[in-house]
Amino acid sequence: MSPVGKMSAVVAAIMLGAPTVANAGEGTFGWLSGDWYLTLGATGMVAPKFEGSNSLLLSATPIISLGKVGPAARFTSRNDNISLALVDDGGVRAGLTGKFLFSRSSKDELKGLDPVRWGGEVGGFFEFYPTDWLRARAELRHGIRAHDGFVADIAADAFYDVTPTVRISGGPRVSFASSGYFDSYYGVNAKEAAASGLSEYHPGGGLKSTGLGGAITWKVTEPMTASLFGEYARLMGPAADSSLVKERGQRDQFTVGVSTTYRFNFSM
């Protein structure tokens, strides 16, 4: 089965199985009825101009999360991509996830390389709480348009409430990707090598990065939150071996920023 076929099967299985997990005996429409929440927000950050860059750029990204109202979420992170929770019992949460990918132009350090088209990634996520103060989350996504590979992100965050409205959190992150992803963002074919001056490079799949992240989150009101965060990632494997990183970039990637979210509750 092709990678796209495998991903379609996984997504279909999650969607078909979710109503049964949510409430045995109910159909899909029965599962859809009830109380839901929609969390919207935005993140402003200073981050590398592109993956592997040694230059920083100010940018903004949206935050979107949708799910059925259940036990109050113990922890959320700005690293969580757009999510639709199909299972949510407080201790375990799982469902569909997606990520929008901006295009990458062929300017400056990237001159001579083929541009990367805008696109996205879709897949599934799973998170659970080994203890009352620790959340572990994993996402597996397949690229659409921008690349044709898989990306897997795994993170663990310990969290502590300094006051009823202020929380500190942080923990390790690790990311993996297939050759289809690395080829789009780190590969340099013969034509690109001649045009850019970079060494030719054809990556495989494997470990993408390891790192740490942390945040201070403030509950402004019951539905509104704001946070200050920082992330560090060390490129590994095929990413670190890329001529783009070795000859024009760097392995150490730093990100700092602020974000705010607002939660809306509604019924269906």
N, C-alpha and C positions, 0 to 999 in steps of 0.2 A: 504494500500500500504506500502511496506517495505521502510525503510529509503533510501536504495540505489535506489529504484524505484522512490521515491519522488525527490531525487536529479537528477536522469536522466531526469525526466519530466521537472524540473526547467531549467536544462541546455538546453534541447531540445527547450523549449519555448523561451529562450533567443536567441538561434542560429537561430530559424525560424523567430522570430519577428524582429531581428536586421536589416536584409536587408530592411524590410518595413519601419522601423523607419529612416534608413539612407537615403533612397530615394524611396518614394512610386512608385511602378510600376516596379522597377528593380528586376531582379532575383539575386540569390546568386552570380553568376559569375560577374554580373554587379557591385555588391557591392564590390567584391574583387578588381576590377580594380581601379587604381588611385594611389595616393601618400601615402606611408606608412613610419613609422619610427620604428627602432629597437634600444632600449637602453640596453647596456651591461655594467656591472661593477662588482665590488667586494667589500665586506665589511670585514675588519679585526677588531676583537673585543675581549675584555675580558669580559666573561660572566660566569654565573654558569655552573658547569660541567654537570648538568642535572637539570630539573625543580624541585625546592625545595631544591637544594643543598646549603650547606654553604661554598663550595669551588669554586674558580674561575678557568677558563681555557681559554687560548688563542685559537681562532678559526677563520675560514674564511667562508663566504657564498657568493654565486653569486647573482647578481641583473640582472633581465631580464624583459623588458617591451616591448610590441608590440602593435601597433595600427595604425589607419589611421590618416594621417596628417590633422589637423583641426586648430581651433584657438589655439594659443600658450598656453600650460599648465600653469596655474597660480601657481600651487604648486605640488611638489612630495615629498614623504617621503621614507626613507630607510625602513620603516615598511611596505610599500606597497609590497605585494607579486607579483610573476610573473603574469602579467596581459595581457589580450587581450581585448582591448576596442572595443565593437561593436556599442556603441553609444558615440559620443564625439562632443558636440557643444560648448565647452568652459565653460558653466555654469554647465552642467551635464555630467557625464561620467559613463558608465556602461558596463559590459561585463563579461568575464570569468576570473577566477584567479586560481592559483595553488601554492602549496608550497611543496618543497622537505623536507623530514624528515630523518635525519640520524639515524642509529641504536643506541641503548643504551645497552651497555654490562653489564654483571653481575660481576663487579669488585668493590673492596673497599667497600664503603658504600652500594653498591647495591648487594653485595655478597649474594647469596641465592635466589634472586628474578629472575624471568624469564626474559631473555633479550627481548628488544623491537626491532622488525625487522625494517630495513629501509623501507621507503615507501613514501607516499605523501598525499596531500589533494587537492581536486579539488572542485570548486564551482563557485560562482558569486560574483561580487562586485558592489557597487553603491557609487558614491561620488557627492557632490554638494557644492556650495558656498553660504551660507546664506548672506555673505557680501563680499566685495572685498578683505578682509584681513583674511578670515577664511574659511577653508575647513573641511568638515565632510565626513568621509568615513566609510563604513561598508563592511565586508566580511563574507560570510557564506560558509564554506567548509566541505566536507565529507571525512573522512579518507579512504585511500587505503593501505592495507597490514599492516602498522604500527598499526593502530587501526580502529575500525568500527563505530566511533562516529561522531558527528558534532561539529564544533568549529565556534563561531561567535566572530569577533573582531570589535570593534567600536572605532574610534579615531576622535578627533577634534584638528586641528592645526591652531593657529593664526600665521601669518607671517608678517615680516616687513623688507623692504629693507633699510639697513643702508647706502649702497652705490649702484650704479648700478650693482655691481658684488658680493656684500656680503649681505646675507640674514640671519636673525635669525628667529627661529620658535619654537613652543612648544605648548603643550596642554595635556589634559587628555586622558587616554586610559582605556578601560574596555573590558574584555573578558569573554565569557560564553562557556560551553562545556556540552555535553551529557555524560551519564554514560559510554558509550562505550569508550570514550576518557579517562575519569578519571580512568577506570578500568585498562587500559594499562599502564598508567604512574604513578598512585598513589595507585592502589589497591594492596592488599596483601592477597592472599588466604591462606587456611590452610597449604598447602604444603610449600608455600613460607615463612609463619610465622615460621614453624618448622625449616626450613633451614637457615633463616636469623636472627632469634631472634626478629624480629619486631612483633608488635601486628597485629592480623588479621584485615583486613579492607576491606569493600565492599562499595565503593562510589556510590552515585546516580549522577544526573546531577545538574547543576546550575551555579552560578557565579564562575568564575575561578580566576580572579584577577582584581585589579584596580591599576591605577598608573599614572605616568606623564612621558613625554619625551620631549626632546628639541634638537635642532641642530643649528650649524652655517654652512652655505653653501656658497661656493665660486665658482663663474662661472669663471673657468680658461680661457676657450675660449668659443665660441658660442656653440659647441657641447659637451664640456667637463666640468664636475663639480666635486668638492671634498667637503667633509663635515666632521665635527667633531660632534659626537652625544653622548648623555647620556640618559639612560632609568632607571626608577625605577618602580617595580611592587610589590604589596603586595598581596600574595596569599590569596584567600578567599574561603569560602564554602567548598566543598568536597576536594579541594586541601589542604587547611589549616588544615583540620581535619585528613588528612592521617597520619598514624603512621610513614611513611617514613619521612615526614616533621617534625612532632612533636618530634620524637626520634633520628633522625640523620641529619636533615636539618634545614632550617629556612624559615620563611614566606617572609622575605624581600629579594628581588632579584634585583641586580644592574648589569647594562651593560654599558660599555663605549667603543667607537671605532671610526674608521675612515672609510670612503668609497669614492669611485670614480666611475664615470659613463661616458660613451661616447655614443653619439647618432648618428646613421646612418640613412640617408634618402634614400629611394629607391622607384621605381615605379613598378606596376604590370599591 
